[in-house]
C-alpha cells in the first residue's frame, strides 16, 4: 500500500519554530483513535504517535488517507487542527462529473467570483504568502474549496477573507491554511453574514 505524507512546522505565537514539540495525530472518527504513523511511503517502518518536531520545528509522517485531528503541544502552548484531510486524492486531478476546478498560478491575490470553479487550487510559480478573497456571502449561492496545490502553505500561508462589510470566515475575520497540502471547503451562510 502507498501512503500519503503530511509535513508541518511548529511555531509559537511570535512565529518562532519550536523544537521538541509533541505532535499527536488522531483519526476524526468515533473514539478518536491514535493513527498509525510511518516513516516510509510503503508503511513498513512505524514511528511513535505522538511524534516530535526536530531542531528546525519540523515533523512529518506517512499515514493512511483520511481526516485527522493534529495537536501540537509544547509547554503551555497547544495548537489543534481539526479535520485535516490527508490522502492521495488531494494530489489527483481526477474529479467527479460536474465538479469544476481552477488553478491559480499568478502572483498576488486569489479572487473567487460568485460563479467561479468549485475548487480553487493555489499553485503559484513563486513561493509567497497568498491572500484569497471570497465574494460577499450575501450574493454567493454555492460552496467553494480552496486548496494548497504548491504544498508550501506551512511556510507561505493562504489567508482567506470575505468581501462585504463585517463578514466572517468560520466565525473569525479570516481563515488561514497553514499546512502543506491543506484545504478548506466553505459554504455561504443563508443569512449572508459569513462563510462556514
C-alpha positions in Angstrom: 0.0 0.0 0.0 1.2 3.5 -0.8 0.6 6.1 1.9 0.3 9.9 1.8 2.8 12.2 3.5 2.0 15.1 5.8 4.5 17.8 7.0 4.2 20.6 9.4 6.4 23.2 11.1 5.5 24.0 14.8 5.7 27.7 15.7 4.8 29.8 18.7 2.6 32.9 18.7 5.5 35.0 17.6 6.4 32.7 14.7 9.5 31.2 16.3 9.9 27.5 15.5 9.5 25.0 18.3 11.9 22.1 18.5 10.9 19.0 20.5 7.1 19.8 20.4 4.8 16.8 20.7 2.7 16.1 17.6 -0.3 13.8 18.2 -2.4 12.5 15.3 -5.9 11.1 15.9 -8.4 9.9 13.4 -11.6 12.0 13.1 -14.0 9.2 13.8 -15.8 7.9 16.9 -13.4 7.2 19.7 -10.7 9.3 18.0 -8.1 6.5 18.0 -4.4 7.3 17.6 -3.4 7.0 13.9 -0.6 4.6 12.8 2.2 6.7 11.6 5.1 5.6 9.4 8.5 7.0 8.2 8.2 5.5 4.8 5.6 5.6 2.0 5.2 1.8 1.9 4.1 1.8 5.6 6.7 -0.7 6.6 8.5 1.4 9.3 6.2 2.6 12.1 7.0 5.7 14.2 5.7 6.8 17.5 2.5 8.7 17.9 2.8 11.2 19.4 6.0 12.1 17.4 8.2 15.1 18.0 9.4 18.1 15.9 13.1 18.2 15.1 15.6 21.1 15.8 14.0 23.1 13.0 10.5 22.6 14.3 9.6 20.2 11.5 7.7 17.0 11.7 6.4 14.7 9.0 4.9 11.3 8.6 3.1 8.9 6.2 -0.4 7.9 7.1 -3.4 6.1 5.6 -5.7 8.7 3.8 -8.5 10.2 5.9 -9.4 13.1 8.1 -7.3 13.7 11.2 -7.1 15.8 14.4 -3.4 17.0 14.7 -2.4 18.5 18.1 1.0 20.2 18.6 1.9 20.8 22.2 4.9 22.4 23.8 4.8 23.5 27.4 1.6 25.6 27.9 1.1 26.1 24.1 -1.3 23.8 22.3 -2.3 24.2 18.7 -5.1 21.9 17.3 -6.1 21.4 13.7 -9.3 19.6 13.1 -10.5 17.6 10.1 -7.1 17.8 8.3 -7.6 15.9 5.0 -4.6 13.7 4.3 -4.6 11.4 1.3 -3.6 10.6 -2.2 -6.8 12.0 -3.7 -5.5 15.5 -2.8 -2.7 15.1 -5.3 -5.1 14.0 -8.1 -6.6 16.0 -10.9 -9.4 13.4 -11.2 -12.7 14.9 -10.2 -16.3 13.8 -10.1 -18.6 14.7 -13.0 -20.0 18.2 -12.7 -17.2 19.5 -10.4 -15.1 22.3 -11.8 -11.6 23.2 -10.8 -9.3 26.2 -11.5 -5.6 26.6 -10.9 -4.2 30.0 -9.6 -0.6 30.2 -10.6 0.0 34.0 -10.8 1.4 36.2 -8.0 -0.9 38.2 -5.9 -4.5 37.8 -4.5 -6.7 34.9 -5.5 -10.1 36.5 -6.2 -13.0 34.0 -6.1 -16.0 35.0 -8.2 -19.7 34.2 -7.5 -19.8 31.8 -10.5 -16.2 30.6 -10.1 -15.0 27.0 -10.1 -15.9 24.6 -7.2 -12.3 24.0 -6.4 -9.6 26.7 -6.5 -6.1 25.2 -6.4 -3.4 27.7 -5.4 -0.3 26.6 -7.2 1.8 29.7 -7.6 5.1 29.6 -9.6 6.7 31.7 -6.8 6.8 30.9 -3.0 5.0 33.7 -1.2 2.0 34.1 1.2 -1.3 34.2 -0.7 -4.3 36.4 0.2 -7.6 34.9 -1.1 -10.9 36.9 -1.3 -14.3 35.2 -1.3 -17.3 37.0 -2.7 -19.8 38.6 -0.3 -21.8 35.7 1.1 -25.0 37.7 0.7 -24.6 37.3 -3.1 -22.9 33.9 -3.2 -25.0 30.8 -3.8 -22.6 27.9 -3.6 -19.7 26.5 -1.7 -16.0 26.6 -2.7 -12.9 24.7 -1.8 -9.5 26.4 -1.5 -6.5 24.0 -1.8 -2.8 24.5 -1.3 -1.6 22.9 -4.6 2.0 24.0 -4.2 2.3 22.2 -0.9 4.1 25.1 0.9 1.3 26.6 3.0 3.2 25.8 6.2 5.7 28.4 5.1 3.6 30.5 2.7 0.1 30.7 4.4 -3.1 31.2 2.4 -5.2 33.8 4.2 -8.9 33.8 3.2 -11.2 36.7 3.8 -14.7 37.6 2.7 -15.7 40.7 0.8 -18.6 42.6 2.2 -18.8 44.6 5.5 -18.1 42.6 8.7 -18.4 39.2 7.0 -16.8 36.2 8.8 -15.0 33.1 7.8 -15.6 30.2 10.2 -16.7 32.8 12.8 -13.5 34.9 12.6 -12.2 37.8 10.5 -10.2 35.3 8.3 -9.2 31.7 7.9 -5.6 30.6 7.4 -4.5 27.5 5.6 -1.1 26.8 7.2 -0.4 23.2 6.5 1.3 21.8 3.4 -1.4 20.5 1.0 -4.1 21.8 3.3 -7.6 22.8 2.1 -10.9 24.0 3.4 -14.4 23.9 1.9 -16.5 27.0 2.7 -20.3 27.5 2.3 -22.0 30.9 2.4 -24.4 31.2 5.3 -28.1 31.6 4.3 -28.3 34.9 6.3 -25.4 36.4 4.3 -23.3 37.0 7.5 -20.3 34.9 6.6 -18.9 31.6 5.4 -18.7 28.2 7.3 
